[in-house]
């Protein structure tokens, strides 16, 4: 990040703290970034309930903007608070473990979208489901388009494995983190692709 970018990020933190004094409630959201992963830079955030954001991001300032829009609480840049998440992501990317043992907080997602994301967490590494299959597992067999929207807006990429959903017939479909990253993740997990 450039010096100007760091300065803007620091300003956002100060503004976030000021907002917290005036209106924001709750414990602070702790955030940081993880660079040099095989899928690019990842923005990470946790709260008292667990991991609440894992975004593909090349820009910490844009990540901060998304956090401020999504959560009504102060932000603290505390990379050390994310050590457990980072260790598990490192193990995942190195292939030592393709599963996660992390508490996740999907409270910013509700209704059918939350059911879709919860169903996605039960798909084992190396397996894929179609959009129609995940919609059925979430309780609405004909809602594959709504399931696709829920997956596209997944706030916790990789750990909530929306990349394991493909089109009927096996083609990749879309992915909020980019199709190259989706393909990399699926190949890394040993999924058979068309």
C-alpha positions, 0 to 999 in steps of 0.5 A, a space after each residue: 500500500 502506498 504512503 497516501 493509501 496508508 494515510 487514507 486508511 488511518 484517516 478511515 480508522 480515526 473517522 470510524 473511532 469518531 463514529 463509534 463515539 457518536 453513534 456506533 455500538 458494540 464491540 469493535 470489528 478487528 480487521 487486517 489483510 493477508 497478502 501473497 496468497 495464491 488467490 491474491 490479497 484477502 481482507 479479513 474481519 472478526 467480531 466476538 462471534 467469529 469470522 464475519 468477512 473474508 473478501 478478495 481485495 487489492 485495496 485496503 481502503 475499499 475493504 474498509 469502505 465495505 466493512 463500514 457499510 456492512 457493520 454498525 460498529 467501530 473498526 480496529 486494525 489488529 492483524 494479530 487478532 486474526 492469527 488463527 484465521 491466517 494459520 488455517 488459511 495458510 494450511 488450506 493454501 499449502 494443502 495441509 488441510 482443506 477444511 476449517 475449524 473457525 466460528 463464522 458470523 453470518 448475521 449480516 445475511 438473512 432468510 434464504 440467503 443464509 440457508 444457502 450459505 449454511 448449506 454450502 458449508 456442508 459441501 466437502 472439499 473436492 465436491 461440487 453441487 449445482 445452483 439448483 442442488 444448493 437451492 434445494 438443500 436450502 429449501 427452495 428447489 426452484 430458486 437457483 437464481 436466488 441461490 446464485 445471488 446469495 453465493 455471489 454476495 457471500 461475505 466469507 469467501 473460501 471458508 464458506 465455500 461458495 466456489 464449490 457451486 457450479 452450473 448444471 452440467 459442470 461448467 464453472 458459472 460465476 464467482 465474486 472472487 473471479 473465475 480464475 480464483 474459483 478454478 484454482 480453488 476447485 483444482 486445489 481441492 481436487 474437484 473434477 472440472 469439465 
